[in-house]
Amino acid sequence: QFISSDVYGICARIFCDFGDHFEVSDPNGEEVKEIFVQSITKANPGIVTCLENRTHGLQSGQTVTFKEVNGMSELNGNTHQIEVLSPYSFSIGDTSDLEDYTHGGIVCQIKTPKTVCFESLEKQLSNPSCLIADFSKPEAPLQLHAAFLALSKFQEQHQRMPRIGCLQDADIMLKLTEDVNMSLMNKAVVNEELVRWFSRSARGSLPPLAAAVGGIASQEVLKALTGKFSPLQQWLYFDAIEVVKGTETVSCEEFFPRGDRYDALRACVGEIMCQKLHRLKVFLVGCGAIGCEMLKNFALLGVSLSGKSGEIIITDPDLIEKSNLNRQFLFRPHHIQKPKSTTAAAATLEINPQVKINARLNKVCPATENIYSDEFYSKLDVVVTALDNVEARRYIDSVSNQRPLLDSGTMGTKGHTEVIVPNLTESYNSHRDPPEEEIPFCTLKSFPAVIEHTIQWARDKFESLFTHKPSIYNKFWQMHSSVEQVLQRMKSRESLEGSFQVIKLLSRRPAQWEDCVLLARFKFEKYFKRKAVQLLHSFPIDTRLKDGSLFWQSPKRPPSPIEFEFKDELHFNFIVSAARLFATVYNISYTQKDVSPASIIQILSEVQIPNYTPVEKKIETDENAKKPDHIKLNVSSEEEREAINLLERAISNNTVSKEHLQTTPILFEKDDDSNGHIDFITAASNLRARMYSIESADRFRTKRIAGKIIPAIATATAAVSGLFRFRVSTNSLAVYISTNNILMARWRICRGRDGERDVWNNGKSWEQGDVIGEMRKEPGRLVVEQGVAVELLKIIAGYGFDSFRNCFFNLALPIIVFTKPAEVRRTQIREGISFSIWDRWTIHGKEDFTLSDFINAVQEKYGIEPTMVVYGVKMLYVPVMPGHNKRLKLAMQKLIKPSSEKKYVDLTVSFPPESDGDEDLPGPPVRYHFSQEDN
């Protein structure tokens, strides 16, 4: 296999040739789909319909198999090629000779390997197959192909690269490109502007462009070595010409080298842009994987240098965890449990000591609005988010601070970048993704169907047993420090919130290690035997619904009670992990010998488990029913008497000391393998899966689902410095990288007083062509940071709407798509009066400013009278509401009642419709300042 990648100035390319017959084992990297069946027709072809019209997500030509089909059992275990009929159904061939379908069944997708054929580099040079990344300029890949070939001819003829900004060399390059283009079989019209900029910047390098190429190329290396994911066929070209289009009139001298570390960047964007980068004020929210990549890019671009009035402000409240190390490349093992922001800042200064960086630990949220206020945002040039959740992104949405915002995210091989520019594009909140589908409460509690359900159940049990209940216990005894007083108040029939649950927990509190083991054994009996016995009592196997169909049919699975076995490893793991966690909660010490099989068996051999008789009780089956938010507060008189008796017994047994009234709640931590958290969840989940005949999950998969770990792919690549090319061969894989600074992203490269030196290289300067160590990279995030950093350059230059691009990609396929952002829309209120999401009207009042004054001020300043004024959820003025007209004479301060430090509020206003009978028209938010001083 052969992979080649090049970055020259503002242009880049990657080429792949994996041979005549390359087998791909997993074309897309997606998890195998499993779909519940509603019905299967007995026909030719047989049509499969998904349960409850849920989409199957399959494609025609894919292969599936069946399991757990009742009636048409011949389908089970056999493979079928499908033809998609609708998002909810597909055909599988002739089923007319099979038995009648009765119920149940799961469709399982089967991934079939595919063979990919490549052409040699020699053939592809004249007849290239190119991936189109930017559909706004579909001919660009072929235009770049001709330009790159012309660059090679230029080097052959002149034994050098085109000079920076040289118009004569650009003319020669243009002529060579035209000549080369004539000889190509697959070609496009030569783009003169692109060729000239390519020639003028070829000696330079954009660090983010180099990083993106390195990420994509390294992903192709993984594909070549593993056969996982679809390889690139066969050329990928892209450019950042939009970055330089505004510099046509800039003097060539602006691009010439000045003997500093920014010469390669300066050759692409010019000295003026470099100075703007040095003075930039940036707010980076989040220092995880993308945050680390962005900081590296900021350092290489010379963003916010000391003495240049610029500043990078970063904030992240999180500490570094072990699982972060495979993708958050600024961190090392000795950084674990240190703050991400301060550690990332220190590592960034290793890359570029001239950067001015301010690391903070605050979370950006309503509670910190006094820190991250409008005044704070007003001093910034741009906000960059590197967050891991949607709600945080919505909060920081640039509508609230009127600053450009660059957002990005990845999940495995997928990712996106989005540029949001005030008054040009829509905001982040202008579009909303569909909400994640929640698992119904009754499914989790009684009717799991897939392993994800049992894992979430086990996770919930962990929270309940070891976090929530101990926390409630501590809170109760902190409020009621005297046990005797609690007993007296209960006897006097005073209701104490949570008393029954807390006292029950006190009475069952383990006192020694043996009690923890017994408690774990009783939990085993409750969860995995009694629960099944009760369910089968409430819903016997032959139970039928009102329509005559069986109650226990797909996706509902009837449970089977589990008898405890000493020798079953899964049973033993549950007992040990649960006992260890109970011991931690109740501050009980134990030794390694205590958790040995012999010790556990000895303890359990003496326990007597009482027989269980199921009772008549209502079991929730409504999938729309919600989980109760709080513990049971209202207790019966019988439960009150029981609580009193339990507390009296505890007092008489002297088990109500200060130590007995304290617990140690456990916070779930997925990354510490020694704490037993994942051990408990894995054992509990797989026992429940066994009880419901669900395929179990290994520890790794359980950890990923329970810990809500977003898939991340890390890869190793090499960093090179200099202008020379090199080739690396490993297992018959050749990787050819030619660039002026490709992947010079490793923070081993530092600018010392004596020039470019590597602090790990004994102070010696690296020579051109040296391979400078390995670098762990996540390919998707490299593409993300490239997209964000290039858009940052466009924002700094003040370019118009047409120059900006959002990026969406899936490196597994591979698909990379650049699209224009959505343009901001304006809402018209009246002829000549309109607003967009970015507009905010402003009214300045004074101490005695009335509501009537406010309405008149809006009409006088903006030409239209409000018909409704709302503050938050409080309606200040709605004419049809009784008494609201009297409010017109009230002062705004009295109506709003602001806190003493509040200088303004944002009000929602509406305006009368143009036609009677229509609804009022919404307007932009109106910021009302309480005094003229805020002007």
Secondary structure, DSSP 8 states (H G I E B T S, - for coil): -EEEEEEEBTEEEEEEE--SSEEESBSS-----EEEEEEE-SSSS-EEEEGGG------TT-EEEEEEEES-GGGBT-EEE-EEEETTEEE-S--TTS----EEEEEEEE---EEE----HHHHHHS--EE--BTTSTTHHHHHHHHHHHHHHHHHHHSS---TT-HHHHHHHHHHHHHHHHH-SS-----HHHHHHHHHHTT-B-HHHHHHHHHHHHHHHHHHHH-BS----SEEEEE-GGGTGGGTTS-GGGGS--SSTTHHHHHHHHHHHHHHHHT-EEEEE--SHHHHHHHHHHHHHT-SBTTTT-EEEEE---B--GGGGGT-TT--GGGTTSBHHHHHHHHHHHH-TTB-EEEE----SGGGTTTS-HHHHHT-SEEEE--S-HHHHHHT-GGGTTS-EEEEEEETTEEEEEEE-TTTB--GGGS---------HHHHHT---SHHHHHHHHHHHHHIIIIIHHHHHHHHHHH---HHHHHHHHHTT---TTHHHHHHHHHT---SHHHHHHHHHHHHHIIIIIHHHHHHHHS-TT-B-TTS-BSS-TT----------TT-HHHHHHHHHHHHHHHHHTT----TGGGSHHHHHHHHTT----------------TT----SS------HHHHHHHHHHHHHHHHTT--STGGG--------SS-TTSSHHHHHHHHHHHHHHHTT-----HHHHHHHHTT------EEEEEE-SS--EEEEETTEEEEEEESSTTTTSTTEEEETTEEEETTTTT----TT-EEEEEEE-HHHHHHHHHHHHHHHHHHHT--GGG--EEEEETTTTEEEEE---B---EEEETTEEE-TT--EEEE--TT-BHHHHHHHHHHHHS---SEEEETTEEEE-TTSTTGGGGGGSBHHHHH---TT--EEEEEEEE--SSTTS--EE---EEEESSGGG-
